[in-house]
Amino acid sequence: MIASVRLWFAALNQREKWLVATAGVLSALTLVVFAIILPTFSALEKATLNLDEAVQRRGRIVALVASTQGAATRTGHETATDIGLLVTQSAAEKGFDAIKSGNAAPGQISIRIEQARAPAFLAWVTELEAQNVVVRAATLRSGANGTVTVDAQMQMGAQ
């Protein structure tokens, strides 16, 4: 077989030999690019993405473990401070003027909001419940311009 290819190539004139050699080199380059280089780059990129995903997953796990261990070591006084801070800051972020009552038990808070839209207040309470703050009692009284006055007692939920 090789002898027949050599005989065929020897029978070609010089111009045809150059064309066949160029076609062979181009075919070899195409084969190297598509069979070796592109799959290698693809595998490297996939490995990099998998590494990034694993690093992010590890970070989430470490943060979850740290938050779980931090929650287990809290005392009642820290919880009381945390709920007061959490509720007042969250209310301020949502645009509510919350007046905090000073006679609440540890881990609890009593607040009064003079003017709030009912849907906005209820959405805020839903967000607080997602942060483990439970509303024990709430009184909504209608006010001017479609607003409500709110008296609420909140506490940290069971951990």
N, C-alpha and C positions, 0 to 999 in steps of 0.2 A: 504494500500500500504506500509506504513512504517512497519507495523507488518510483512508483507511478506518479506521485505528486512532484518529485524532483524532475522527472522526465518532462512532465507537463510544464513546470516552471521554466526549465531550460529552453523549451520550444518557444517561449514568449519573447517578443522583441523588447528592447530596453525600456521603452515608454510603458508598456504593459507591466513589466516587472516593477517599475516605480509605483504604478497605480495599485497593484496587488499588495506590495509591501506597505503602502500608506493605509490601505483598507485593513490590513492585518494589525498595524499599530493602533489605528483608531478603534478597532474591535477589542483589542487587548485593554486599552484605556477605559472603554465603556464597561467592560467586564470588571475591571479593578474598582471603578467608581461605584457601580451598582451592586456588586457582589461583596465588596470588602469595606469600603470607606463609609458609605451611607448606613449600612447596618451597624457598624461600630459606633458612629455618632449617635444613632438612634438609641442604642443600648446605653451609652454614657448619659444621654439626656434623661432617659427613663430612670436610671439609677440615681441621678441627681434629684429628680422629682420625688422618688421614693424616700430618699434620705431627708428631704425637706419635710415631707409628710410625717415621717417617723419622729423627727425633732419636734415638730409642732404637737404631735400626739403625746410625746413624753412631757413637754411643757405643760399641757393641760392636766396630765395625771399628777405631776408634781404640784401644781397649783391646787388641785382638788385635795390632795393629801394634806398640804399645808393648811388649807382653809378648814378641813375637817379636824385636824389636830389643834388649830387655833380656837375653834368653836368649843372643843371639849375642855379647854383650860380656862375659859372665861368664868368669872365670878358673877354673882348677882349684881353687885355695884357697877361693874363694867357694863353689864347688860342694860341697866337703868340709864346709864350715861349714853350708851349706844342708841337706845330707842329714842331718847330725847333729841339727840343730834340727828339721827336718821330722819325722823318725822319732820323736824323743823327745817332742815336743809332741803328735804324733798319738797316740802310745801313752798319754800321760797323759790325753788327751781321752777315749780309749776305756776308761780305767780300768786299764791295764796298768802294772805297776811294772817298767819296762825298765831294766836295768843295762847301761850302755854300756861297751864295752871300749875302751881307749885305744890299742891297737896296730893300728888299721886304716889302710889306704892312703888317700890323698886320693880323695874321691868315693865312699868305702865306709864302712860301719859294721858293727860286730859287736855284737849285743845278746843279752841273756839275760833271759827272763821266767820267774819262778819258778812262778807260778800263773796259768793262763789256761784258759778254756774253749776247746776246739778250734774249734767253729763261730765263736765270736766272733773268735778269732785269725785264722782263715782269711778272714773277712769284712774284717778290718782290713788284711790283706795285699792283698786285692783292691782296696781303696780306695787303698792305697799304689801299686799298679801303675798305677792310673789317674792318679797324680801323677808318673809316670815313675821310680818306685823299683822296682828289680828285685831279687828274692830270688835270690841266688846259691846259697845252701845253707841248709837248715833241718833241725833235728833236734827232733822232738817225742817226749818221754818221758812216759809216763803217771805221774800223781801222785795225791795223795789227793783224795777227794771228786769224782771225775770230772774233775779238771783235768789239764793237761799242763804240763810244763816245756819251754820253747822256747829253743834256741840257734839264732840266725839270722845270716847274713851278707847284707848288702844293699848295693846300689850304685845310682848314678844310671844310668838307661838311656841309650841313644844318643839324642842330640838332633838 
